[in-house]
Each structure stands twice: as structure tokens, then as C-alpha cells.
Amino acid sequence: TVAIALFTQDLRLHDNPVLHASHAAAEEVLPLFVLDPDVEAAGFAVPNRLAFLADCLTDLDAALRRTGGRLVLRRGRAAEETARLADRLSAGSVHVAAGVSAFARRREEDLRDRLGDRLTVHDRSLTVAAPGTLTPVGKDHYAVFTPYFRAWQRTDRRTPLAAPRSLRTPDAVESLPIPEVRPSSPGLPGGGETAGRALWRRWSVDRYAELHDDLPGDGTSRLSPYLHFGCLSATELAHLAERRGGEGAEAFVRQLAWRDFHHQVLAARPAAAGDDYRSRGDRWRRDEEEFAAWREGRTGFPIVDAGMRQLAHEGWMHNRARLLTACFLTKTLYQDWRTGARHFLDLLVDGDVANNQLNWQWVAGTGTDTRPNRVLNPLVQADRFDPDGTYVRRWVPELAGIPGRAVHRPWHLPTPPPDYPAPIVDPEHLTTRLRHARGLD
Ligand code: FAD
């Protein structure tokens, strides 16, 4: 008998319910990944994530081969291709992780139509809690994080599953070579479960609570791309962190709950990937020149420019920098969050529909923030989270010679650096547009 394990965003052997169930169901397992043209059509197949994905698939294939199996890579519509192989191999069961995006849900419906009862969808593969299972009375999802987190902490967890030791994959199925992709950012990390597990072992969660907002210290885990592609399981990480214990671990697990929170919002409201979750009646400004200055890291606000340049260079940005650059675009320049979210998705190696779109909405005040009009003043943020200016000097070479926190306000220097732009908005009026547009004055 044969079972198909259709890999999606769960590119790992450890704690993988899809692989585990396939292994338990049949003598032979076909571990399958399908490169789907619909992902490209939706604008999701960007070089940084494709390069990381190629690493993940290479690593997954190598790990499967060590068990005696191998990865089968195909190209085509995932449901169609999977069903075709299921028929050809007379597979008794097909297993897949439940996804939350509109794309993943269409794929799941399509699989269901083609495979009927042979399909099993595993709903605690990608997140710790299954989206849709934690709900306030009378509602289909939580719209506020704090009560969600309380409920999340009370729910039963899955016990992490061991990686299968030996697998057999049917010989007769041919596999495509893993494509080679050149990323658009030179500082991209290498993908895959092996790299992700090594990073987790190298990084220490112990000081996470005190360091996670320190921009130059760069003390967060950097596990986000491994979580996005499922090289690491959120359930297993929560389990490992809790076993370690302490304040750092607690704060880290809370971030994993934020990830679950956004996933359950998107599962309940798939349209929130593109539409305002809560409309504030915003009529955003459109200014291509200002947008280009933001995108290219030449707004004249060093802390904003540093974040945007880190994104271009590494395909990743520190969370504090994501918050303040997104806030600058939506609440200072008062431009549509969708344009900024799109730019992030073009580059972020961890670019994720649930986490990106809903964090952007949170910042823009159209999402789940209970204080939708809060504005993060980039100068206050800079003084607080980059007090010596080290983060700015790392990413903005034109300012590398300016010592200390003076680097945050080059317009105050007796001779401002000639090759760095003047601020594109008056530093004294950073909140004006939002307040005016939302009638707060
Ligand atoms: P750590 O601080 O080590 O946290 C551990 C893990 O918790 C992260 O890897 C991530 O999976 C999860 N996490 C942490 N913070 C959040 C959060 N606010 N929301 C959801 N999950 C969180 N995260 C993405 O994974 N993909 C995105 O596309 C994405 N876009 C964002 C856009 C904006 C505007 C903002 C403000 C945040 C965005 N985030 C996104 C959330 C967060 O910035 C990143 O998850 C984090 O910076 C990744 O770094 P890390 O792995 O070192 O995080």
C-alpha cells in the first residue's frame, strides 16, 4: 500500500503530522512537493523565497534519503498532480497540512473534490493551535490578542512527534531536479530543516525578553523563515522553550502565539489579505516619489532608511524596524498599507500572507490593534531602540562617520552629510496627516 504525504509549508521530518500519518498508514510513502504555477500567478514566487525554498527541498530530500526514501518534486496544479499520482499508485490515503490562506484553502477543496475520503487534512501542522478551534462565545475568531493568548495558553498541546527512521518510496515515480534560483538579497540565510535546527541550538532564548527590541543587538531568533516554510515546527519550538523555562522562553512563546493569532484571523477572514479588516474610511494618499524614497531607504529619517536597507540586503528586517518603517509609510506618509505590504512580500524571506498582511493592518490601524490611531514617532523609536545609533551606522554608510545618537538627526549637524537626503517630511510634524485625515485634530 502507498500513502502520499503532500508537503506544503511543513518542509521537515521532525514533528510532522502529515509525514507521520502517511508513514503509519502504508508500507510505502510518497513524499511529494508540487511547484504550483498558481503561486507564481499570485505574485508569491519571488527570488528570495524561491532560493530559500530550493535549499529547503534539497535538505528535505537528503534527510528523506537517509531514511531510505526520497522527495518527489513535480510541477503543476498541486491538487491535480497529487490526484493523478494517487490514482497511478492506487494510494490508499493522501495527507496534507491545513493552510489558512485563500490559496491553500482552494487547494484543499480541490484535493477533497478529487480524492474524497482518501484525503486527510491535518490542522495542527503549521500552527500550535488549530485555527478556528479557539473562539470567544458567539464569534468565529478572536479579534484581540490578549484574550486569545489566555485561551491559547489553556489549550491542550500536541506532543511533538519523532522523525521517521525508515521510509520506503515507490521507485516508479520520476522527480524533477530542484531548480536553482538566484536570490535578490545577498545576505539571505540558507534554508532547510538542518539549518533551522542548528540555528535554534546556537541561539539562546534566555535573554530574549530583554533583548528582543534592541535593534543593534539583533537578539531575536531569526527563525521566521524556517517557521514560514515549516522547516521547524511551532509546536516543537513552544515545547522546547517551555521545557527550558524562564522569562525569555515565556516571551518567545508569546510571539509564537502572535503567529497563531494572525493565522486564526486570516482563516476566519481570508479577504483580510487584501481588504481592510476594519475599515477606518481611510483615503490614502498616493505619492510615487515619496513611496520610492521609502522603498529605497532614502526618506532622510536614518532609522527608517536603515530598516529598509536591511530588508533589501538581507531579505529580513528586525521586528522593531518593521513596525516603525510600516508606521512611517501608513501614518506619517499616509499611504496605503497594501503598497507597503506588497514591497515587503517582494523581498522578505519569511514573507507570509497571515503574518505580513495582518501585521501591516495592525500597524495601519485597519487591523486588530485596539489603539488604531497610535503613531510611532521614528525619532522617539530611534532614541529608544537604537540609543547609540549603531544600527543606523551599520545600514546607512553615508552616516557611518557620525558618532552616537546624533546620527538620528543629521539635519541638526553643523554640516549635514552631503550624500544623505534631507528629511522628506518636516520632522516636527510627523503625525499630522493621519490625525488630519482621521479627523482627530
Ligand atoms: P522572534 O522575535 O525570534 O520571534 C519568534 C517567532 O515568533 C518568529 O520567527 C515568528 O514566527 C513569530 N513572531 C514574532 N513576532 C510576530 C508577530 N508580530 N506576528 C506574527 N508572528 C510573530 N513575520 C513573518 O513571519 N512573516 C512576515 O511576512 C511578517 N511581516 C511583518 C510585517 C510587519 C509590518 C510587521 C510589523 C511584522 C511582520 N512579521 C512577519 C512579524 C515579525 O516582525 C517577524 O516574525 C519577526 O521579526 C521575525 O524575526 P525572528 O524570527 O527573529 O522573531
Boltz pocket constraint, residues with backbone or C-beta under 6 A from the ligand:
constraints:
  - pocket:
      binder: B
      contacts: [[A, 212], [A, 220], [A, 221], [A, 222], [A, 223], [A, 224], [A, 225], [A, 227], [A, 228], [A, 252], [A, 255], [A, 256], [A, 258], [A, 259], [A, 260], [A, 262], [A, 317], [A, 318], [A, 319], [A, 320], [A, 322], [A, 323], [A, 326], [A, 344], [A, 348], [A, 350], [A, 351], [A, 352], [A, 353], [A, 355], [A, 356], [A, 357], [A, 359], [A, 360], [A, 363]]
      max_distance: 6.0
